[in-house]
Amino acid sequence: MTKTDIVVLAAGKGTRMRSQIPKVLHRLAGKPMLTHVLDAAAGIADAQKIVVTGHGADIVRASYSEAAFTMVEQTEQLGTGHAVTCALGELRAGAKVVILYGDVPLITPATISNMLAAVDEKHIALLTIELSDPSGYGRIIRDSEGHIEAIVEQKDASPEQLDIPEVNTGVMALTTELLASWLPQIDNQNAQGEYYLTDLIAIARGAGYSVNSVQPNSASEVEGINSRQQLAALERVYQLQLATKLMASGTSLADPARFDQRGSLSAGTDNFIDVNCLFEGTVTIGSNVTIGPNCQISDSQIGDGVEIKANTVIEQSTIGDHAVLGPFARIRPGTQLGSHTKVGNFVETKKAIVGNGSKINHLSYVGDAELGENVNVGAGTITCNYDGVNKHKTHIGDNSFVGSNSTLIAPVSIGQDGFVAAGSTISSEVPLGHLAVGRAKQRNIPGWKRPTKNN
């Protein structure tokens, strides 16, 4: 099996980003641009990854585990040819080498594979594309028979060459041996005074090698990012791709332009997602789910037939079939809601296990608690789970009723079929089937006069 080495150039400062963060660490769809490129490279079996860093190398190194890739540093930014030279010592003999860019985040494994397939003993591969507006890109120069002869950078191009629509994406592939032989032949006699990797094309042609051009599936694969405006524009392009894929799988979106996915989202069929919803981490959604506007769901599993009303936040939780949540509910990590449960407006849960058919309808906090089936928790109820040092649990048995404005001081248990009167403070066990009343006796004071304002 032919060895594959993938070199990712990530040394640029990104001056136009106006940031202290290295450009390749700016996030697209929730993860750094460099991570997108490394994920695409991971789609190539047994490929070795070498990242060439420069500006902010220490920050890049600290952002990844040592096993993610081999890092080499370009201490002086002298151009792309010089950057690849810095990686030569890490390349394996007999390998096919693909050169990618850390600020071109949407390259796909399929395109990388096509590049590798276009390389052999007498051919190198170059990724090109025709653009209606090729401004800023190096132009592809072909001979009368259509063979690629060279690449001319825009700053060095003649007016006639600037009219050429086919451009260089910078992505190329060739063998380690050819790289080692040709890189020393690159000079810096150009408008930028840099060592251009693109000069390898003319060198290859001069040595009798042919250049196979490969086309990406879409222009977004080769769009580079040099500013926050370009980052925002590519974010929307990528989000539309994700939205289109989701709709094709059977989910309706009220407006694909107002949908954001930052991670992995899988869904069944016949779901509806309203505007301005955000999905982060790993999220799975069943079928026949309705999600209202302005919801945020992170690292959670949503069952079939669930209704999530507007402005609800769900984090690291499991939601059972046919549950109803919100509006304005906050489901914090560790929550497990059973089937046909209800968690209503301005309710917050955390590490709460809520049994089938139970309801927490309004204005309550339930944390570190286990609720049985068919429990009803009234408005304004809280579980006092924290004593200032440790967390304690509340247990509420099946078919229990907790009246409004009750305070349950953990650790405490309410037995099956228990009933807590509204306004009670419960600090000890309520046995099975008992009514608990824990409130001060009412006093009515006759002749009471309201306070008056001092003049």
Secondary structure, 3 states (H helix, E strand, C coil): CCCEEEEEEECCCCHHHCCCCCHHHCEECCEEHHHHHHHHHHCCCCCEEEEEECCCHHHHHHCCCCCCCEEEECCCCCCHHHHHHHHHHHCCCCCEEEEEECCCCCCCHHHHHHHHHCCECCEEEEEEEECCCCCCCCEEEECCCCCEEEEECHHHCCHHHHCCCEEEEEEEEEEHHHHHHHHHHCCCCCCCCCCCCCHHHHHHHHCCCEEEEECCCCHHHHCCCCCHHHHHHHHHHHHHHHHHHHHHCCEEECCHHHEEEEEEEEECCCEEECCCEEEEEEEEECCCCEECCCCEEECCEECCCCEECCCCEEECCEECCCCEECCCCEECCCCEECCCCEEEECCEEEEEEECCCCEEEECCEEEEEEECCCCEECCCCEEECECCCCECCEEECCCCEECCCCEEECCEEECCCCEECCCCEECCCECCCCEECCCCCCCCCCCCCCCCCCC
